[in-house]
Amino acid sequence: MLIMWLSAWLLVGPSVAKRNSRPWIVSDDLWLLVEPLLPVSAPKLVAGRPCVPDRQALCGVLFVLHTGIQWEYLPQELGFGSGMTCWRRLAAWNEAGVWDRLHAVLLTKLRSARQLDWSWAVIDSSHVRAARRGPKAVPARSTEHVRAASTTSSSTDEASRLPCR
């Protein structure tokens, strides 16, 4: 869903002509929308590695979602931090409701740019109440306990008299 929302922004963003061949790189225009929605991180209490900036972590999240690789295989050479760092940041942002707010912001932008095309909309039937009941279901087969035939042994007298080796 996240990639779909961010892809929608790419359609109306001012840098459409300069579309990047690497969709996981967050443009300046998109970052201006996302940054105010992110929660303020608490200061580190323990010395250690510096925190990965939010923008780099978002690029790492998008890279994993776009390529489909596992979080632990996120290449360190890309500079997005570790896969675990990106995963934790994604979970924290999800818990903070960032994606719902980003969805609302992107919908507002799309509406104002008249870029919403409802012919592409899909309604998931699992969320829409059926107006009428469907046809009656055929009764299920009996689940009465009946011993199934064995394919590994036989209950005949001849088979039971064979010596075991």
VOZA-230392 format. One record per residue: residue in three letters; residue number from 1; z, y, x of N, C-alpha, C, O, CB in turn. Coordinates in steps of 0.05 Angstrom, whole numbers. Glycine has a CB too. Layout:
N
('ALA', NUM, (Z, Y, X), (Z, Y, X), (Z, Y, X), (Z, Y, X), (Z, Y, X))
...
# end
This chain:
165
('MET', 1, (0, -24, 16), (0, 0, 0), (0, 25, 17), (-14, 45, 12), (24, 0, -19))
('LEU', 2, (16, 24, 39), (18, 47, 57), (-10, 54, 68), (-17, 78, 68), (37, 41, 79))
('ILE', 3, (-25, 34, 77), (-51, 40, 88), (-69, 51, 67), (-86, 69, 73), (-63, 14, 101))
('MET', 4, (-67, 41, 42), (-84, 52, 21), (-78, 81, 16), (-97, 97, 13), (-79, 35, -5))
('TRP', 5, (-53, 89, 15), (-46, 117, 11), (-56, 135, 33), (-67, 156, 29), (-15, 120, 8))
('LEU', 6, (-51, 125, 58), (-60, 141, 81), (-90, 143, 83), (-101, 163, 91), (-48, 130, 106))
('SER', 7, (-103, 121, 75), (-133, 121, 75), (-143, 141, 54), (-163, 155, 58), (-144, 93, 69))
('ALA', 8, (-129, 143, 31), (-137, 162, 11), (-135, 191, 22), (-152, 207, 16), (-119, 160, -14))
('TRP', 9, (-115, 196, 38), (-113, 223, 50), (-136, 228, 69), (-146, 251, 70), (-86, 226, 65))
('LEU', 10, (-144, 208, 83), (-167, 211, 102), (-192, 220, 87), (-209, 233, 98), (-172, 185, 117))
('LEU', 11, (-194, 212, 62), (-218, 220, 46), (-218, 250, 40), (-240, 262, 38), (-219, 204, 20))
('VAL', 12, (-195, 262, 37), (-194, 290, 29), (-184, 308, 51), (-185, 333, 49), (-177, 294, 5))
('GLY', 13, (-176, 296, 73), (-166, 313, 95), (-188, 329, 107), (-211, 322, 106), (-153, 295, 117))
('PRO', 14, (-181, 352, 120), (-201, 369, 131), (-217, 357, 154), (-238, 367, 161), (-189, 395, 139))
('SER', 15, (-207, 336, 166), (-220, 325, 189), (-237, 301, 182), (-240, 283, 199), (-199, 317, 210))
('VAL', 16, (-249, 300, 159), (-266, 278, 150), (-289, 274, 169), (-297, 252, 176), (-275, 281, 122))
('ALA', 17, (-301, 296, 178), (-324, 294, 195), (-317, 283, 222), (-333, 270, 235), (-337, 322, 199))
('LYS', 18, (-292, 287, 231), (-283, 277, 256), (-267, 251, 253), (-248, 247, 268), (-267, 298, 271))
('ARG', 19, (-274, 234, 234), (-258, 210, 229), (-255, 194, 254), (-274, 188, 268), (-271, 194, 206))
('ASN', 20, (-231, 186, 259), (-224, 171, 284), (-232, 142, 280), (-228, 131, 259), (-195, 174, 290))
('SER', 21, (-242, 130, 301), (-249, 101, 300), (-223, 84, 301), (-224, 60, 296), (-268, 94, 323))
('ARG', 22, (-201, 96, 307), (-175, 82, 308), (-158, 93, 285), (-145, 113, 287), (-160, 87, 335))
('PRO', 23, (-159, 79, 262), (-145, 89, 238), (-115, 90, 240), (-102, 101, 222), (-153, 73, 214))
('TRP', 24, (-103, 78, 260), (-74, 79, 263), (-65, 104, 277), (-40, 109, 278), (-65, 55, 278))
('ILE', 25, (-83, 121, 287), (-75, 146, 299), (-71, 167, 277), (-90, 172, 261), (-96, 156, 320))
('VAL', 26, (-48, 178, 275), (-41, 197, 253), (-52, 225, 261), (-45, 236, 282), (-10, 198, 248))
('SER', 27, (-69, 235, 244), (-80, 262, 249), (-59, 284, 246), (-38, 279, 233), (-104, 267, 231))
('ASP', 28, (-65, 307, 256), (-46, 330, 254), (-43, 337, 224), (-20, 344, 216), (-56, 354, 270))
('ASP', 29, (-64, 336, 209), (-63, 344, 180), (-45, 324, 165), (-29, 332, 148), (-91, 344, 168))
('LEU', 30, (-48, 299, 171), (-32, 279, 157), (-3, 281, 166), (15, 278, 150), (-43, 250, 162))
('TRP', 31, (2, 286, 192), (29, 288, 202), (44, 312, 189), (68, 311, 184), (29, 292, 232))
('LEU', 32, (29, 333, 183), (41, 356, 169), (52, 349, 141), (71, 360, 132), (22, 379, 167))
('LEU', 33, (39, 329, 129), (48, 319, 103), (71, 300, 105), (90, 300, 89), (25, 306, 87))
('VAL', 34, (70, 283, 126), (90, 261, 128), (116, 271, 140), (137, 263, 131), (78, 239, 145))
('GLU', 35, (115, 288, 160), (139, 295, 175), (161, 306, 158), (184, 298, 162), (131, 316, 196))
('PRO', 36, (156, 324, 139), (179, 334, 123), (192, 313, 105), (214, 317, 96), (169, 357, 106))
('LEU', 37, (178, 291, 100), (189, 270, 83), (207, 251, 98), (223, 237, 85), (166, 255, 70))
('LEU', 38, (206, 250, 124), (221, 231, 140), (250, 240, 142), (256, 264, 144), (209, 228, 168))
('PRO', 39, (269, 221, 140), (297, 228, 143), (303, 238, 171), (291, 229, 191), (315, 205, 135))
('VAL', 40, (323, 255, 174), (331, 265, 200), (347, 243, 213), (367, 233, 201), (348, 292, 198))
('SER', 41, (340, 236, 237), (354, 214, 251), (380, 224, 263), (381, 247, 272), (336, 201, 273))
('ALA', 42, (400, 207, 263), (426, 215, 274), (424, 215, 304), (408, 200, 316), (448, 194, 264))
('PRO', 43, (440, 232, 317), (439, 232, 347), (450, 206, 358), (467, 193, 346), (456, 256, 357))
('LYS', 44, (438, 198, 381), (447, 174, 394), (475, 176, 404), (483, 196, 416), (428, 166, 417))
('LEU', 45, (491, 156, 399), (519, 156, 408), (522, 142, 436), (542, 147, 450), (537, 142, 388))
('VAL', 46, (503, 126, 443), (504, 111, 468), (480, 119, 485), (458, 122, 475), (504, 80, 463))
('ALA', 47, (485, 123, 511), (463, 129, 529), (445, 105, 532), (454, 82, 529), (474, 138, 557))
('GLY', 48, (420, 109, 537), (401, 87, 540), (373, 99, 538), (368, 122, 545), (405, 66, 518))
('ARG', 49, (355, 82, 529), (328, 91, 527), (326, 113, 506), (340, 113, 486), (310, 68, 519))
('PRO', 50, (308, 133, 511), (305, 153, 490), (291, 142, 466), (276, 123, 467), (288, 177, 502))
('CYS', 51, (297, 154, 443), (285, 145, 418), (255, 150, 418), (245, 170, 429), (298, 159, 394))
('VAL', 52, (240, 132, 406), (211, 135, 403), (207, 157, 382), (219, 155, 360), (196, 108, 395))
('PRO', 53, (191, 177, 387), (186, 197, 366), (175, 185, 341), (161, 164, 341), (166, 219, 377))
('ASP', 54, (181, 197, 318), (173, 186, 292), (142, 183, 290), (133, 164, 279), (182, 204, 270))
('ARG', 55, (128, 202, 300), (98, 201, 298), (87, 177, 313), (69, 163, 303), (86, 227, 309))
('GLN', 56, (98, 171, 337), (89, 148, 352), (97, 122, 337), (82, 103, 336), (101, 148, 380))
('ALA', 57, (121, 122, 325), (130, 98, 311), (112, 94, 286), (105, 71, 280), (159, 101, 302))
('LEU', 58, (104, 115, 273), (86, 113, 250), (59, 102, 259), (47, 85, 245), (82, 140, 236))
('CYS', 59, (49, 111, 281), (24, 100, 292), (27, 70, 298), (9, 54, 293), (16, 115, 318))
('GLY', 60, (50, 61, 308), (55, 33, 313), (56, 17, 288), (45, -5, 286), (81, 30, 328))
('VAL', 61, (68, 28, 267), (69, 15, 241), (41, 12, 230), (33, -10, 221), (87, 31, 221))
('LEU', 62, (25, 33, 231), (-2, 32, 221), (-19, 12, 237), (-36, -2, 226), (-15, 59, 222))
('PHE', 63, (-15, 11, 263), (-29, -8, 280), (-24, -37, 271), (-43, -52, 268), (-22, -4, 310))
('VAL', 64, (2, -44, 267), (9, -71, 259), (-3, -77, 231), (-14, -98, 227), (39, -74, 259))
('LEU', 65, (-1, -58, 213), (-11, -62, 186), (-41, -64, 185), (-53, -79, 170), (-2, -40, 167))
('HIS', 66, (-54, -48, 203), (-84, -49, 203), (-95, -74, 217), (-114, -86, 207), (-94, -24, 218))
('THR', 67, (-83, -82, 239), (-94, -104, 254), (-83, -131, 244), (-96, -152, 247), (-87, -102, 283))
('GLY', 68, (-59, -131, 232), (-47, -156, 222), (-33, -172, 243), (-25, -195, 238), (-69, -173, 210))
('ILE', 69, (-29, -160, 267), (-14, -175, 287), (16, -177, 280), (25, -162, 262), (-17, -162, 315))
('GLN', 70, (30, -195, 293), (59, -197, 287), (73, -174, 301), (64, -163, 322), (70, -224, 297))
('TRP', 71, (95, -166, 290), (110, -143, 301), (117, -146, 330), (114, -128, 346), (136, -138, 285))
('GLU', 72, (125, -170, 338), (134, -174, 365), (111, -173, 385), (116, -171, 409), (149, -201, 368))
('TYR', 73, (86, -174, 376), (63, -173, 394), (51, -146, 396), (29, -143, 406), (42, -193, 385))
('LEU', 74, (64, -125, 385), (54, -98, 388), (53, -91, 417), (73, -91, 431), (72, -78, 371))
('PRO', 75, (29, -84, 428), (27, -79, 457), (43, -54, 465), (39, -33, 453), (-3, -75, 464))
('GLN', 76, (59, -57, 485), (75, -35, 495), (57, -14, 508), (64, 10, 508), (96, -45, 516))
('GLU', 77, (34, -22, 517), (16, -4, 531), (5, 18, 512), (-4, 39, 522), (-7, -19, 543))
('LEU', 78, (6, 14, 486), (-4, 34, 467), (15, 58, 465), (7, 79, 455), (-7, 21, 440))
('GLY', 79, (40, 54, 473), (59, 77, 472), (72, 81, 446), (83, 103, 440), (46, 101, 480))
('PHE', 80, (72, 61, 428), (84, 64, 402), (112, 54, 401), (125, 54, 380), (67, 49, 381))
('GLY', 81, (123, 44, 423), (149, 32, 424), (146, 2, 419), (124, -8, 416), (168, 45, 403))
('SER', 82, (168, -12, 417), (167, -41, 412), (161, -46, 383), (165, -29, 366), (193, -54, 421))
('GLY', 83, (152, -70, 378), (147, -77, 350), (172, -77, 333), (172, -70, 310), (135, -105, 348))
('MET', 84, (195, -84, 346), (220, -84, 331), (229, -55, 324), (239, -50, 303), (242, -97, 348))
('THR', 85, (224, -37, 343), (230, -9, 337), (214, 1, 314), (224, 14, 296), (224, 9, 362))
('CYS', 86, (188, -5, 314), (170, 4, 292), (179, -9, 266), (178, 4, 245), (141, -2, 298))
('TRP', 87, (186, -34, 267), (194, -49, 243), (220, -36, 231), (222, -33, 207), (198, -79, 249))
('ARG', 88, (239, -30, 249), (264, -18, 240), (259, 9, 227), (271, 16, 207), (284, -16, 263))
('ARG', 89, (242, 24, 240), (236, 51, 230), (222, 49, 203), (229, 64, 184), (218, 67, 250))
('LEU', 90, (204, 30, 200), (191, 26, 174), (211, 18, 153), (210, 29, 130), (169, 4, 176))
('ALA', 91, (230, 1, 159), (251, -7, 140), (268, 16, 132), (276, 20, 109), (268, -30, 152))
('ALA', 92, (276, 33, 152), (292, 56, 146), (278, 76, 129), (289, 87, 110), (301, 70, 173))
('TRP', 93, (252, 81, 134), (236, 99, 118), (233, 88, 90), (233, 103, 70), (209, 104, 131))
('ASN', 94, (229, 62, 88), (226, 50, 61), (252, 53, 45), (251, 60, 22), (219, 20, 64))
('GLU', 95, (275, 49, 58), (301, 52, 45), (306, 81, 36), (319, 86, 16), (323, 42, 63))
('ALA', 96, (295, 100, 52), (299, 128, 46), (279, 138, 25), (281, 161, 17), (296, 144, 71))
('GLY', 97, (261, 121, 16), (242, 129, -5), (219, 146, 4), (207, 160, -11), (257, 143, -27))
('VAL', 98, (213, 145, 30), (192, 161, 42), (165, 155, 29), (149, 173, 23), (190, 157, 72))
('TRP', 99, (159, 129, 24), (132, 121, 15), (127, 130, -14), (105, 138, -21), (129, 91, 17))
('ASP', 100, (148, 129, -30), (145, 139, -58), (139, 169, -58), (122, 178, -73), (170, 133, -75))
('ARG', 101, (153, 184, -41), (148, 213, -40), (121, 219, -28), (107, 237, -37), (171, 226, -24))
('LEU', 102, (113, 203, -8), (87, 207, 4), (65, 201, -16), (45, 215, -17), (84, 190, 29))
('HIS', 103, (69, 180, -32), (50, 174, -53), (46, 197, -72), (24, 204, -79), (59, 149, -68))
('ALA', 104, (68, 209, -80), (67, 232, -98), (52, 256, -85), (36, 269, -98), (95, 240, -107))
('VAL', 105, (58, 261, -60), (45, 283, -46), (15, 278, -44), (-1, 296, -48), (58, 287, -18))
('LEU', 106, (8, 254, -36), (-21, 248, -33), (-36, 249, -60), (-58, 258, -61), (-25, 220, -20))
('LEU', 107, (-23, 240, -81), (-35, 242, -108), (-39, 271, -116), (-60, 278, -127), (-18, 227, -129))
('THR', 108, (-20, 287, -110), (-23, 316, -116), (-46, 328, -100), (-62, 343, -111), (3, 331, -109))
('LYS', 109, (-48, 321, -75), (-71, 331, -58), (-97, 321, -69), (-116, 336, -71), (-67, 322, -29))
('LEU', 110, (-98, 296, -76), (-123, 285, -87), (-131, 298, -113), (-154, 304, -118), (-121, 254, -91))
('ARG', 111, (-111, 302, -130), (-117, 316, -156), (-127, 344, -151), (-147, 352, -164), (-91, 316, -173))
('SER', 112, (-114, 359, -134), (-122, 386, -129), (-150, 388, -116), (-164, 407, -120), (-102, 401, -111))
('ALA', 113, (-157, 367, -101), (-184, 367, -89), (-205, 354, -107), (-228, 350, -100), (-183, 352, -62))
('ARG', 114, (-196, 346, -131), (-213, 332, -150), (-226, 307, -138), (-250, 302, -142), (-234, 351, -161))
('GLN', 115, (-210, 292, -123), (-219, 268, -110), (-209, 243, -123), (-214, 221, -113), (-212, 269, -81))
('LEU', 116, (-194, 245, -144), (-184, 221, -158), (-206, 210, -176), (-216, 224, -193), (-158, 227, -175))
('ASP', 117, (-212, 185, -171), (-233, 172, -187), (-219, 148, -201), (-215, 127, -190), (-257, 162, -169))
('TRP', 118, (-213, 152, -227), (-198, 132, -242), (-215, 108, -248), (-204, 88, -258), (-188, 144, -267))
('SER', 119, (-241, 108, -243), (-257, 85, -248), (-251, 63, -227), (-257, 39, -231), (-287, 91, -246))
('TRP', 120, (-237, 70, -206), (-228, 51, -186), (-200, 41, -192), (-190, 24, -177), (-229, 64, -158))
('ALA', 121, (-188, 50, -213), (-160, 42, -219), (-160, 14, -230), (-178, 5, -244), (-148, 62, -239))
('VAL', 122, (-138, 0, -224), (-134, -28, -234), (-107, -29, -246), (-87, -19, -235), (-138, -48, -211))
('ILE', 123, (-105, -42, -269), (-79, -47, -282), (-72, -76, -276), (-87, -94, -282), (-80, -40, -312))
('ASP', 124, (-48, -80, -266), (-38, -106, -261), (-27, -117, -286), (-8, -106, -298), (-17, -106, -238))
('SER', 125, (-38, -139, -296), (-29, -150, -322), (0, -159, -322), (12, -162, -343), (-47, -173, -329))
('SER', 126, (11, -164, -299), (39, -172, -299), (58, -149, -306), (81, -153, -312), (47, -183, -271))
('HIS', 127, (47, -125, -307), (64, -102, -314), (57, -90, -341), (69, -70, -350), (61, -80, -293))
('VAL', 128, (37, -102, -355), (29, -91, -381), (36, -112, -402), (28, -135, -400), (-2, -85, -381))
('ARG', 129, (51, -103, -422), (59, -121, -443), (35, -130, -460), (19, -114, -467), (81, -107, -461))
('ALA', 130, (34, -155, -466), (13, -166, -483), (17, -156, -511), (39, -156, -521), (12, -197, -482))
('ALA', 131, (-5, -148, -524), (-3, -138, -551), (2, -160, -571), (17, -157, -591), (-29, -123, -559))
('ARG', 132, (-11, -183, -567), (-7, -206, -585), (-1, -230, -568), (-6, -232, -544), (-32, -210, -602))
('ARG', 133, (11, -250, -582), (16, -275, -568), (-10, -290, -564), (-27, -289, -581), (37, -292, -583))
('GLY', 134, (-12, -305, -543), (-35, -321, -538), (-34, -347, -555), (-16, -351, -570), (-38, -328, -509))
('PRO', 135, (-54, -365, -551), (-54, -390, -566), (-30, -407, -557), (-19, -405, -535), (-80, -405, -561))
('LYS', 136, (-21, -424, -576), (1, -442, -570), (-6, -460, -547), (-28, -470, -545), (10, -458, -595))
('ALA', 137, (14, -464, -530), (10, -481, -507), (10, -510, -515), (23, -518, -534), (32, -476, -486))
('VAL', 138, (-5, -526, -501), (-6, -555, -505), (20, -566, -495), (30, -558, -474), (-31, -568, -491))
('PRO', 139, (32, -584, -510), (58, -596, -501), (55, -608, -473), (35, -620, -467), (68, -617, -521))
('ALA', 140, (76, -604, -458), (76, -614, -430), (79, -645, -431), (90, -656, -450), (98, -602, -414))
('ARG', 141, (69, -658, -410), (72, -687, -408), (101, -693, -406), (118, -677, -397), (56, -698, -383))
('SER', 142, (108, -717, -414), (136, -726, -413), (146, -727, -385), (132, -734, -366), (138, -754, -426))
('THR', 143, (170, -718, -382), (183, -719, -355), (204, -741, -355), (222, -741, -339), (196, -692, -348))
('GLU', 144, (201, -761, -373), (219, -783, -375), (219, -798, -349), (198, -801, -336), (212, -802, -399))
('HIS', 145, (242, -808, -341), (245, -822, -315), (231, -849, -318), (242, -867, -331), (274, -825, -308))
('VAL', 146, (209, -853, -304), (195, -878, -303), (190, -884, -274), (180, -866, -259), (168, -878, -320))
('ARG', 147, (196, -908, -265), (192, -914, -237), (162, -916, -231), (148, -930, -244), (206, -941, -230))
('ALA', 148, (154, -902, -210), (126, -902, -202), (120, -927, -186), (138, -938, -173), (120, -876, -186))
('ALA', 149, (95, -934, -186), (87, -957, -170), (89, -950, -141), (82, -928, -133), (58, -966, -177))
('SER', 150, (98, -969, -125), (101, -964, -96), (76, -972, -82), (64, -992, -88), (125, -980, -85))
('THR', 151, (68, -957, -62), (45, -963, -46), (52, -976, -20), (35, -985, -5), (28, -938, -41))
('THR', 152, (78, -978, -14), (87, -989, 11), (100, -1017, 8), (103, -1031, 28), (106, -971, 25))
('SER', 153, (108, -1024, -15), (120, -1051, -19), (112, -1062, -46), (103, -1047, -63), (151, -1049, -16))
('SER', 154, (116, -1087, -49), (108, -1100, -74), (133, -1113, -85), (150, -1122, -70), (85, -1120, -70))
('SER', 155, (134, -1115, -111), (157, -1128, -124), (151, -1157, -131), (167, -1169, -145), (166, -1112, -148))
('THR', 156, (128, -1167, -122), (122, -1195, -128), (139, -1214, -112), (149, -1206, -91), (92, -1201, -124))
('ASP', 157, (142, -1239, -121), (158, -1258, -107), (146, -1265, -80), (160, -1267, -60), (160, -1284, -123))
('GLU', 158, (119, -1267, -78), (106, -1274, -53), (111, -1252, -32), (117, -1259, -9), (76, -1277, -58))
('ALA', 159, (110, -1227, -39), (114, -1206, -20), (143, -1205, -11), (149, -1198, 12), (107, -1179, -32))
('SER', 160, (162, -1213, -28), (190, -1211, -20), (198, -1234, -2), (219, -1233, 11), (208, -1210, -45))
('ARG', 161, (181, -1256, -1), (188, -1279, 16), (177, -1277, 44), (183, -1294, 61), (179, -1304, 3))
('LEU', 162, (161, -1256, 50), (150, -1253, 77), (172, -1247, 96), (189, -1231, 91), (128, -1231, 77))
('PRO', 163, (171, -1261, 120), (192, -1255, 140), (188, -1228, 152), (166, -1218, 156), (191, -1277, 162))
('CYS', 164, (210, -1215, 159), (209, -1189, 173), (206, -1194, 203), (218, -1212, 213), (234, -1173, 167))
('ARG', 165, (191, -1178, 216), (187, -1180, 245), (201, -1159, 259), (200, -1158, 284), (158, -1180, 252))
# end
